[in-house]
Amino acid sequence: MDINIMAIVMSVQGAISQGVLWGLMTLGVYITFKILNFADMSVDGSFALGGAVSAILIVKGMNPWLSLIPAVLMGMLAGGVTGVLHTKIKIPEILAGILTMIALYSINIRIMGQANTSLLGEDTVITSLSGISRASTNTLALVIGIIVSVLVIVILYWFFGTEVGSALRATGNNEYMVRALGANTDTMKIIGLMLGNGLVALSGAFVAQSQGYADVGMGQGTIVIGLASIIIGEVVFGNRFNFAYKLAAVVGGSIIYRIIIAVVLQLGMKSTDLKLLTAVIVAFALAMPVVSKKVKGILSILFVVFMFLMTRGV
C-alpha cells in the first residue's frame, strides 16, 4: 500500500484544528455525562441546532461572532426542555433526550428552511481573521479554538467552584444527599443540561462556520464522539491534578480522536466504517482500566511466585 506521508501530515494538521472546535462539544457532554451523571441524547440535535442558527443568521447578514450568542441560547433552551421533560414530567432521562433530539431535527429544518445552508462566500469567524493574518484556514481555526477553549475552561473552573456549581457537581455524585441538605436537585439538573447543551451548540456553530455549511444531520453520532473523546482523554492524560486539568484533558481527548480518524482515513479506511471505528475505540478505552488491573494482578502473582521459588532455592 502506497502511503502518502505528506497527505497524512496535512490531514493531521486539519484534524487538530477540528479537534479543538469539537472539544467544546466534548466539554458539554462531559458536564452532562460525567459531572451530572445524565445520559443526555439531545446533544445530537443541539449540535446541529447551533450550526443551523449561526449559519442562517450569517446568511441574513448578522456578524458571525454575534451569531454565536443566539446559537448558544438556543442550545441552552434545548437542554432546558430535556431537563423539564425529565424533572417535571418524570420522563426517563434517556427517553427525554431522545424526544428532544427528534424534535430538534424538524426544528433545525424549520430554522434553515431546508436540509442544509451553505456559507460559501459569507463572512465567518475564520474568514473575518483572514484579512488580519495570512495564516491558513486550519491555523486560524486552531488559534480560535484554543482561545475559546481556554476561556471556556477558565469560566467552567470558576463556575464549578461557586455554590451553585458545587451543588451541581454534588447532584451528580449523590442526588439524595443534596436533597437532604435542602438543595433543589431538579433545578441543578436543568442548569447542568442547559450549560452542557449550550456548549454543544457553540461547538456546532464553530464547526459549521469552519466547514462552510450547516446540515441537519451534522450532529448525528455526537454523543458517541463526545464519549469517545472523554474516555480517550481520561485514559491518555489521567484524572490527576485539579478540575481545570480534567477539562483540558477532555479537549485533548477530542484532538486525539480527530487525529485517529484522519490517519485511518488516509490509510484507506472507508468513511462509512467510521462509526464502527468509533465503537471500537470507545470499547477499547473502556476496557483499558479493567485490562490494566488484570495485567497488574497477574504480574503481581507471578512476582510472588518468583520470589517464593527464589527463597526455596529453585
C-alpha positions in Angstrom: 0.0 0.0 0.0 1.4 3.4 -1.1 1.3 5.7 2.0 1.5 9.4 1.3 3.2 10.8 4.4 2.7 14.4 3.3 -1.1 13.8 2.9 -1.2 12.3 6.4 0.7 15.2 7.9 -1.7 17.7 6.3 -4.7 15.7 7.4 -3.4 15.6 11.0 -3.0 19.4 10.9 -6.6 19.8 9.9 -7.7 17.2 12.5 -6.0 19.1 15.3 -7.9 22.3 14.4 -11.2 20.5 14.1 -10.4 18.6 17.3 -10.2 21.8 19.3 -13.5 23.1 17.9 -15.2 19.7 18.6 -13.6 19.8 22.0 -16.2 22.4 23.1 -18.8 19.8 22.3 -16.9 17.3 24.4 -16.9 19.7 27.3 -20.6 20.0 27.1 -21.0 16.2 27.0 -18.6 16.0 30.0 -20.8 18.2 32.0 -24.0 16.2 31.4 -22.5 12.7 31.3 -19.6 12.8 33.9 -20.5 15.6 36.2 -24.3 15.4 36.2 -24.4 11.7 35.6 -27.1 12.2 33.0 -27.0 10.3 29.7 -28.2 13.2 27.5 -29.1 12.1 24.0 -30.4 15.6 23.0 -26.8 16.8 22.2 -27.1 15.2 18.7 -29.8 17.7 18.0 -28.4 20.7 19.8 -25.1 20.4 18.0 -26.9 20.8 14.6 -29.1 23.4 16.2 -26.1 25.6 17.0 -24.8 25.2 13.4 -28.2 25.9 11.9 -28.9 29.1 13.9 -25.5 30.5 13.3 -25.5 29.7 9.6 -28.9 31.2 8.9 -28.2 34.4 10.8 -24.9 34.8 8.9 -26.7 34.4 5.6 -29.2 37.0 6.8 -26.4 39.5 7.4 -25.5 39.1 11.1 -21.9 39.4 12.2 -20.5 35.8 12.5 -19.3 36.4 16.1 -22.6 37.8 17.2 -24.4 34.8 15.6 -22.7 32.6 18.2 -24.8 34.2 21.0 -28.3 33.1 19.7 -26.8 29.7 18.9 -25.7 29.2 22.5 -29.0 30.5 23.8 -31.0 28.1 21.6 -28.8 25.2 22.7 -29.4 26.1 26.3 -33.2 26.2 25.6 -33.0 22.7 24.1 -31.2 21.5 27.2 -33.8 23.1 29.4 -36.5 21.3 27.5 -34.8 18.0 28.2 -34.4 18.9 31.8 -38.1 19.9 32.2 -39.3 16.7 30.5 -37.2 14.6 32.9 -37.6 16.5 36.2 -41.2 17.9 35.9 -42.9 15.4 33.7 -40.9 12.5 35.1 -39.9 11.1 31.7 -36.8 8.8 32.0 -33.6 10.7 31.1 -32.6 8.8 28.0 -36.2 9.0 26.6 -36.4 12.7 27.4 -33.1 13.3 25.5 -34.3 11.2 22.5 -37.6 13.2 22.4 -35.8 16.5 22.3 -33.3 15.2 19.7 -36.1 14.0 17.4 -38.0 17.3 17.8 -34.8 19.3 17.0 -34.5 17.5 13.6 -37.6 19.2 12.4 -36.9 22.4 14.2 -33.5 22.7 12.5 -35.1 22.2 9.1 -37.6 24.9 10.0 -34.9 27.3 11.0 -32.9 26.8 7.8 -35.9 26.3 5.6 -34.1 23.4 4.0 -31.8 20.4 5.0 -28.6 22.5 4.8 -27.4 26.0 4.5 -24.2 26.9 2.6 -21.9 29.6 3.9 -19.9 29.9 0.7 -19.0 33.5 0.1 -20.2 34.6 3.5 -18.1 36.0 6.3 -17.4 33.6 9.1 -15.3 33.7 12.2 -12.5 32.2 10.2 -12.6 34.5 7.2 -13.0 37.5 9.4 -9.5 37.0 10.6 -8.0 36.1 7.2 -7.8 39.8 6.5 -5.7 40.3 9.6 -3.4 37.3 9.2 -2.2 35.4 6.1 -2.2 32.1 8.0 -4.1 29.1 6.6 -7.7 28.3 7.4 -6.6 25.4 9.6 -4.2 27.6 11.6 -6.8 30.3 12.1 -9.4 27.7 13.2 -6.8 26.2 15.6 -6.0 29.6 17.1 -9.7 30.5 17.5 -10.4 27.1 19.0 -7.6 27.3 21.5 -8.5 30.8 22.7 -12.2 29.9 23.0 -11.4 26.6 24.7 -9.2 28.2 27.3 -11.8 30.9 28.0 -14.5 28.2 28.4 -12.3 26.1 30.7 -11.5 29.1 32.9 -15.2 30.1 33.1 -16.2 26.5 33.9 -13.4 26.2 36.5 -14.7 29.3 38.2 -18.4 28.3 37.9 -18.0 24.9 39.4 -16.2 26.5 42.4 -19.2 28.6 43.2 -22.1 27.5 45.4 -24.3 26.6 42.5 -21.6 24.8 40.7 -20.6 22.8 43.7 -24.3 21.9 44.2 -24.4 20.8 40.6 -21.4 18.5 41.0 -22.8 17.1 44.2 -26.1 16.4 42.4 -24.3 14.1 40.0 -22.4 12.4 42.8 -25.2 11.9 45.3 -28.6 13.3 44.5 -30.2 12.1 47.7 -27.6 13.8 49.9 -28.1 17.1 48.1 -31.8 16.9 48.7 -31.2 16.2 52.4 -29.1 19.4 52.5 -32.1 21.4 51.1 -30.9 22.0 47.6 -33.3 21.6 44.6 -31.8 18.8 42.5 -34.3 19.3 39.7 -33.1 22.9 39.3 -29.5 21.7 39.3 -30.2 19.1 36.6 -31.9 21.7 34.4 -29.0 24.1 34.9 -26.5 21.4 34.1 -28.3 20.3 30.9 -28.7 23.9 29.8 -25.0 24.6 30.3 -23.9 21.4 28.6 -26.2 21.8 25.6 -25.2 25.5 25.3 -21.5 24.4 24.9 -22.5 21.7 22.4 -24.5 24.3 20.3 -21.5 26.7 20.5 -19.3 23.9 19.1 -21.8 23.2 16.4 -21.8 26.9 15.4 -18.0 27.0 15.2 -17.8 23.7 13.2 -20.5 24.9 10.8 -18.6 28.1 10.1 -15.3 26.3 9.8 -16.5 23.7 7.3 -18.6 26.3 5.4 -22.1 24.9 5.8 -24.7 23.7 8.3 -26.5 20.5 7.8 -29.5 19.0 9.6 -27.5 15.7 10.1 -24.2 17.2 11.2 -24.9 16.3 14.8 -25.5 12.6 14.1 -23.4 10.5 16.5 -22.3 13.5 18.6 -22.9 11.7 21.9 -20.8 8.8 20.8 -18.0 11.1 19.6 -18.2 13.0 22.8 -18.0 9.9 25.0 -15.1 8.5 22.9 -13.2 11.8 23.3 -13.8 11.9 27.1 -12.7 8.3 27.6 -9.6 8.8 25.4 -8.7 12.0 27.4 -9.1 10.2 30.7 -7.0 7.2 29.6 -4.2 9.2 28.0 -4.0 12.1 30.4 -5.5 10.5 33.6 -7.6 12.0 36.4 -4.9 13.8 38.2 -4.3 17.4 39.4 -7.3 19.8 39.6 -10.6 20.2 37.8 -9.2 22.5 35.2 -6.7 19.8 34.2 -9.6 17.3 33.7 -11.4 19.8 31.5 -8.3 20.3 29.4 -7.8 16.6 29.2 -11.3 16.3 27.7 -10.3 18.7 24.9 -7.0 16.8 24.4 -9.1 13.6 24.0 -11.1 15.3 21.3 -8.0 16.2 19.4 -6.5 12.7 19.7 -9.8 11.2 18.5 -9.8 13.5 15.4 -6.2 12.6 14.7 -7.0 8.9 14.8 -9.9 9.4 12.4 -7.8 11.5 10.0 -5.0 8.9 9.9 -7.1 5.9 9.4 -9.0 7.6 6.6 -5.7 8.4 4.9 -4.6 4.8 5.3 -7.6 3.7 3.2 -10.5 3.1 5.6 -13.9 3.9 4.1 -15.8 6.8 5.7 -18.8 4.5 6.1 -16.7 2.5 8.6 -16.1 5.5 10.9 -19.0 4.6 13.3 -17.6 1.1 13.6 -14.2 2.5 14.4 -15.7 4.9 17.0 -17.4 2.0 18.7 -14.2 0.0 18.8 -12.3 3.0 20.2 -14.9 3.5 22.9 -15.0 -0.2 23.8 -11.2 -0.4 23.9 -10.8 2.7 26.0 -13.5 1.5 28.4 -11.7 -1.9 28.7 -8.3 -0.4 29.4 -8.7 0.1 33.2 -10.1 -3.4 33.6 -7.4 -4.9 31.4 -4.6 -3.0 33.2 -5.9 -4.1 36.6 -5.9 -7.8 35.5 -2.5 -7.4 34.0 -1.2 -5.9 37.2 -2.8 -8.7 39.2 -1.2 -11.4 37.0 2.2 -9.7 37.2 1.9 -9.4 41.0 1.0 -13.1 41.3 3.9 -14.1 39.0 6.2 -11.9 41.1 5.1 -13.5 44.4 5.6 -17.0 42.8 9.0 -16.0 41.6 10.1 -14.7 45.0 8.7 -17.8 46.7 10.7 -20.0 44.3 13.8 -17.9 44.9 13.5 -18.3 48.6 13.1 -22.1 48.2 16.3 -22.1 46.2 14.7 -23.3 43.0 
